[in-house]
Amino acid sequence: MNSAFLRRYSLPYLFLAPAAAVMLLIVLYPFLYNIVIAFSNMSLYHLRDWKFIGLEHFRTIFAEPALYRVFLKTVIWTGVNLVFHLLFGVGIALILNQQIRGRGVYRALLILPWAMPQYITALTWRGMFNFEYGAVNLILRSFHLPAIPWLSDANWSLAAPIIANIWLGFPFIMVVALGGLQSIPRELYEAADIDGAGWWVRLRRITLPLIKPVLVPAVALGTIWTFNNLNVLWLVTNGGEPADKTHILVTYVYKAAFHYYRYGYAAAFSIVIFLILLVFVAWFLRASRERKGVA
Amino acid sequence: MRKSFRSAITHLVLLLIVLATVYPVSQVVTISLRPGDRLYSTSLQPIPDGATFEAYRIILFEKEFLLWMRNSLLVAITVTLLGVSLASLAGYAFSRFRFPGRGVGMLSFLVTQMFPATMLLLPLFVLLRRLGLVDSLPGLVVAYVATALPFCVWTMKGYYDSIPVELEEAAMVDGTTRAEAFRRVTLPLSAPALMITALFSFITAWSEFIVARVIIQSRELNTLPLGLESLAGTFQTEWANYSAGAILVSVPVLILFLALNRYLVAGLTLGGVKG
C-alpha cells in the first residue's frame, strides 16, 4: 500500500519538492513566526526578552482612528487604480486589435511603463511632481493653469502616486486583454454584422463576455498587487509625506515596523491587512463566478 | 473616404497615448544630459542646451555603480535560474497529476500573493537579525525566488495545460519515461512560458527595493535600486547622476522586454487555466 502510493505519486511530489521547500522556508515559517510576534510586545528594545501580551495590539489597532483613515485611502488607491488600468488597458487593446499599420511598434512603445523598473518609475515621477522644477507643473503653467502642490499638500499627495501607478500598471491589463481578444473567433463578429449589430452591441454582447475569463484573474491579481504595492506610494511620497498623511495600509505598517520599530504592533497590523484582502478576493472570485479560472 | 478618416482618428488617438506613455521616460533622458549648472531648469526642451554625457561618466567611474551592477547581476541571474527551474517542475506536477494536496498547494501559492510585504519581511528580519544573518546576497536571492515563484508556477501550469498530453503519451509508447517525455517533448514546447517566467524572475530581482533596503546594510552589498535611491534621496544633490544611472539600469530590461515582446501575449495564459 505504502509503496504503491509512492510509486503513483513520487514523480509529482519530486517535481514539487524544491519549490515547496523554498515556500515553506521563506513563506510559511515567517508567516507562523509573524503570528507569534503579533501576540507579543516585541520591539527594538524587547528583541530578546519579549513576552506574550495576548490581544493587546489588536485592541489598539481597532480602537485607533488610524486603521479606518488609512483603510479608506487604501480603498481609494486600489479602486481608482484598477478602474483606470481596466479603462486604458482594455480600451487600448481594443484599438490595437484592429487592422492598423504599425501595430507592433505601438504595442512595443506602450509596454514601456511595464518594462521600466518600478522604483525608477516612482522616483522619476517624484521628480516630475516637484512643485518648482517638475515637468507636470511646468506643463500646467505653459497652459496657464495653476501649479499644484502635488507632494506637499495632503489633499493632492494621494493623487500623485495614483497617477504614477496608473501609468505603470495599464500595460499588464493591455497585454492580457490582447491575448483574450485574439482568441475570439472572427465568425462571431461576421454573424453580428449580418444581424446589423452596432459596435456597442458587439462590445457588450461578444467582446466583453468573451474576454471576461481572462480579465477576472488579471483583475484579482491586479487588486492584490495594487492593494499591497509598497514601492510606488512609498517612493513617490518619500515615505508618506507630508507628515505621514499619505499612507495606504502596507506603507503605514512598513513605517511602524522599520522606522518606529513597533514589531508586535506591525505584525498584528499585517495580519489584519492580510485578512481584509483575503475576504475581498474570495468575495470577488465568487461574485464573478469564475473561481475555476484561478483556483 | 470614411474609412481613411476613421483610421486617421485611430492613429491620432494612439499617438496621443504613446506620447503620454513615452514622455516620462524621455524626461529621464533629458535630465541625464543636463550640464551641472542647469539642473534646476524650468525649460521643457527634450535636448537641453549644452547637453553633456558628464553625468554618465561620473556615475560609471566616480560612483560605485559598477559594484551595484555586479551585485544586482549576481542576484538576478541566480534568481532567474532558480525561479525557472523550480517553476517549470512544480507547474508540471500541478498540470499533469492529480495527487493528495494538489488543491491546497495551488491555492496556497495564490494566497501567498496576498501577504503584505511586512508580514514576511518583519519576521524574516527579526529571525535573521537574531541569527546574525542580515546583510547577505544569498538571503536576498532566497527572498526573491519566493516572491517570484507563485506567479511563475501559475504561468507554467497554465501553459502546460494548453499542450495536449497525447504528445507525451506518444513518446511514452516508444518506451521513454514520463520524466524523459517531459524533458524532451513538453519543455521545449513551453518556450514562450519559460521566457515569461525568466523575464518575470529577472525583473523581480533586478528592480526590487523594499526587501533589499531591510536586508542589506553594508555599502559594498548595495544592489542597483539601493544605490540609485541613495542618489535620488534628496532632489537637490544628484538628480542628473541619478537619471544617468536610471537609464543605464533600464536599457537592458527594455531590450529584454522588446526582444521577448511577441512571447508576452502568447505566454501569459491567465485565462487558459483549467481547474
Chai-1 contact restraints between the chains, C-beta under 6 A:
chainA,res_idxA,chainB,res_idxB,connection_type,confidence,min_distance_angstrom,max_distance_angstrom,comment,restraint_id
A,Y9,B,F99,contact,1.0,0.0,6.0,A-B,restraint_1
A,L11,B,R178,contact,1.0,0.0,6.0,A-B,restraint_2
A,P12,B,A93,contact,1.0,0.0,6.0,A-B,restraint_3
A,P12,B,F97,contact,1.0,0.0,6.0,A-B,restraint_4
A,P12,B,F99,contact,1.0,0.0,6.0,A-B,restraint_5
A,F15,B,L89,contact,1.0,0.0,6.0,A-B,restraint_6
A,F15,B,Y92,contact,1.0,0.0,6.0,A-B,restraint_7
A,F15,B,A93,contact,1.0,0.0,6.0,A-B,restraint_8
A,L16,B,A90,contact,1.0,0.0,6.0,A-B,restraint_9
A,L16,B,A93,contact,1.0,0.0,6.0,A-B,restraint_10
A,P18,B,L86,contact,1.0,0.0,6.0,A-B,restraint_11
A,A19,B,L86,contact,1.0,0.0,6.0,A-B,restraint_12
A,A19,B,A90,contact,1.0,0.0,6.0,A-B,restraint_13
A,A19,B,L149,contact,1.0,0.0,6.0,A-B,restraint_14
A,V22,B,V145,contact,1.0,0.0,6.0,A-B,restraint_15
A,V22,B,A146,contact,1.0,0.0,6.0,A-B,restraint_16
A,I26,B,V142,contact,1.0,0.0,6.0,A-B,restraint_17
A,I26,B,A146,contact,1.0,0.0,6.0,A-B,restraint_18
A,V27,B,T112,contact,1.0,0.0,6.0,A-B,restraint_19
A,V27,B,A146,contact,1.0,0.0,6.0,A-B,restraint_20
A,P30,B,L120,contact,1.0,0.0,6.0,A-B,restraint_21
A,P30,B,P123,contact,1.0,0.0,6.0,A-B,restraint_22
A,P30,B,L124,contact,1.0,0.0,6.0,A-B,restraint_23
A,Y33,B,P123,contact,1.0,0.0,6.0,A-B,restraint_24
A,N34,B,M119,contact,1.0,0.0,6.0,A-B,restraint_25
A,N34,B,P123,contact,1.0,0.0,6.0,A-B,restraint_26
A,I100,B,T10,contact,1.0,0.0,6.0,A-B,restraint_27
A,Y106,B,L14,contact,1.0,0.0,6.0,A-B,restraint_28
A,A108,B,L258,contact,1.0,0.0,6.0,A-B,restraint_29
A,A108,B,N261,contact,1.0,0.0,6.0,A-B,restraint_30
A,L109,B,V18,contact,1.0,0.0,6.0,A-B,restraint_31
A,L110,B,T21,contact,1.0,0.0,6.0,A-B,restraint_32
A,L112,B,T21,contact,1.0,0.0,6.0,A-B,restraint_33
A,L112,B,V25,contact,1.0,0.0,6.0,A-B,restraint_34
A,A115,B,V253,contact,1.0,0.0,6.0,A-B,restraint_35
A,A115,B,L254,contact,1.0,0.0,6.0,A-B,restraint_36
A,A115,B,F257,contact,1.0,0.0,6.0,A-B,restraint_37
A,M116,B,S250,contact,1.0,0.0,6.0,A-B,restraint_38
A,P117,B,S207,contact,1.0,0.0,6.0,A-B,restraint_39
A,Q118,B,S207,contact,1.0,0.0,6.0,A-B,restraint_40
A,Y119,B,F209,contact,1.0,0.0,6.0,A-B,restraint_41
A,Y119,B,P225,contact,1.0,0.0,6.0,A-B,restraint_42
A,I120,B,A246,contact,1.0,0.0,6.0,A-B,restraint_43
A,I120,B,S250,contact,1.0,0.0,6.0,A-B,restraint_44
A,L123,B,A232,contact,1.0,0.0,6.0,A-B,restraint_45
A,T124,B,P24,contact,1.0,0.0,6.0,A-B,restraint_46
A,T124,B,V28,contact,1.0,0.0,6.0,A-B,restraint_47
A,Y133,B,Y40,contact,1.0,0.0,6.0,A-B,restraint_48
A,A135,B,Q27,contact,1.0,0.0,6.0,A-B,restraint_49
A,L138,B,T42,contact,1.0,0.0,6.0,A-B,restraint_50
A,L138,B,L44,contact,1.0,0.0,6.0,A-B,restraint_51
A,V175,B,L264,contact,1.0,0.0,6.0,A-B,restraint_52
A,V175,B,V265,contact,1.0,0.0,6.0,A-B,restraint_53
A,V176,B,L268,contact,1.0,0.0,6.0,A-B,restraint_54
A,V176,B,L270,contact,1.0,0.0,6.0,A-B,restraint_55
A,L178,B,V265,contact,1.0,0.0,6.0,A-B,restraint_56
A,G179,B,V265,contact,1.0,0.0,6.0,A-B,restraint_57
A,G179,B,L268,contact,1.0,0.0,6.0,A-B,restraint_58
A,G180,B,G271,contact,1.0,0.0,6.0,A-B,restraint_59
A,P213,B,G271,contact,1.0,0.0,6.0,A-B,restraint_60
A,V214,B,L270,contact,1.0,0.0,6.0,A-B,restraint_61
A,V214,B,G271,contact,1.0,0.0,6.0,A-B,restraint_62
A,P217,B,L270,contact,1.0,0.0,6.0,A-B,restraint_63
A,A218,B,L270,contact,1.0,0.0,6.0,A-B,restraint_64
A,I224,B,Q113,contact,1.0,0.0,6.0,A-B,restraint_65
A,I224,B,M114,contact,1.0,0.0,6.0,A-B,restraint_66
A,N228,B,P116,contact,1.0,0.0,6.0,A-B,restraint_67
A,L230,B,A117,contact,1.0,0.0,6.0,A-B,restraint_68
A,L230,B,I210,contact,1.0,0.0,6.0,A-B,restraint_69
A,N231,B,F209,contact,1.0,0.0,6.0,A-B,restraint_70
A,V250,B,P116,contact,1.0,0.0,6.0,A-B,restraint_71
A,V253,B,T118,contact,1.0,0.0,6.0,A-B,restraint_72
A,Y254,B,T118,contact,1.0,0.0,6.0,A-B,restraint_73
A,A257,B,T118,contact,1.0,0.0,6.0,A-B,restraint_74
A,A257,B,L122,contact,1.0,0.0,6.0,A-B,restraint_75
A,A266,B,T118,contact,1.0,0.0,6.0,A-B,restraint_76
A,A266,B,L122,contact,1.0,0.0,6.0,A-B,restraint_77
A,A267,B,L122,contact,1.0,0.0,6.0,A-B,restraint_78
A,S270,B,P116,contact,1.0,0.0,6.0,A-B,restraint_79
A,S270,B,T118,contact,1.0,0.0,6.0,A-B,restraint_80
A,S270,B,M119,contact,1.0,0.0,6.0,A-B,restraint_81
A,I273,B,P116,contact,1.0,0.0,6.0,A-B,restraint_82
A,F274,B,F115,contact,1.0,0.0,6.0,A-B,restraint_83
A,F274,B,M119,contact,1.0,0.0,6.0,A-B,restraint_84
A,L277,B,M114,contact,1.0,0.0,6.0,A-B,restraint_85
A,L278,B,M114,contact,1.0,0.0,6.0,A-B,restraint_86
A,K292,B,G275,contact,1.0,0.0,6.0,A-B,restraint_87
A,G293,B,V273,contact,1.0,0.0,6.0,A-B,restraint_88
A,A295,B,L107,contact,1.0,0.0,6.0,A-B,restraint_89
